[in-house]
Amino acid sequence: MNPALRRDNRREPRFAADGAVRVWFNGPKPLEIQGRLVDVSASGFRMAHNYTTLEAGQTVNFRHLDASGRARVVWNRIDGTRVETGFLLEGA
């Protein structure tokens, strides 16, 4: 489908953002991921990073310039070693 004809199904506006973002989780293998903020909305954010094994449904702690807390991985887009991940804020 032509991208220009694709309908935008977003429920709320997203705003371009830039800056460092860090996500981490505990468990049997604690891990911290550093990346760059791409955009934000009232209920989530998108980050670019190079960690290819985040999974949809996974809950993480996060911190960036505008907010911190817990969020759930909603989707990943992987292109080689570049990864973009969309997160939904917990309680949103």
N, C-alpha and C positions, 0 to 999 in steps of 0.2 A: 504494500500500500504506500502511496505517496505520503511522505511525512507531513507535507503541507495540508493534506486532507484529513489527517488523523485528528480525532476529537480529543480534547484535553479533559480527562475525567477527574481532575484534581478537585478535592472538596474545599480547599482553602488556598489562598495565595502563598507562593513561595518567594523568598527574597534572596538574591545573591548574597553570599557571605564569603569571607576569607579569614584565614587565621588557623592557628594550630588547634587540633582537637585530639583528645586522648580517650580511648575506650579501654576498659580492662574488665576482666572477670576472674572470679576465684574458682576453686574446684580442684580436681585432682592435678590439673596442669594450669596453674595461674598464668595469665598472659596479659601483656599490655601492648596496645597497638597505637602508634602515632600516625596522624594523617592531617589532611587539610580540609577545612570546612568548605563545602561547595554552595549549599543553600540551607535556609531555615524556614520553618513555618510555625504556626502556633502549636502544632502537635508533634513536630519532629524535625529531623535534619538529615542532610546527606553529606557524606564525607568521602574523600578520595584517599586511598592508601594502597598498600601492596600485599596485604595479607589475604590469601585466596581461600581460606577455609572457614570463614565465618558462616554460620548457617541460619537460615530463616527460622525465627522462633527463639533464637538464643537471646538471653537477657544479659545486658552489660551495664556497667557503671560508665559514666562519661563526664567529661569536662571540656568546655570550650569557653571562649571569651564571654558569651552571652548567657550561658546556663551550665548547670551540672545536675546530675541525678542518675536515674536509671532509665534505660530504653530497651526496646525489643527490636531485633533485626527483622525487617520486613522483606527486603529483597537485596540481591547482589547483582552487579553487572561486571563481568570479568572480561578484560580485553588484554590478553598477554599477561603482563605482570601488574597492569593498572587495574585497580578494583574500585568501584563505587558502591557504597552501601547506603540504603535508606533505613532510617530508624524512626520508630514511633515512641514518643515519650510515655513512660509508665504513667497510667492514670489519665491519659489523653483520650 
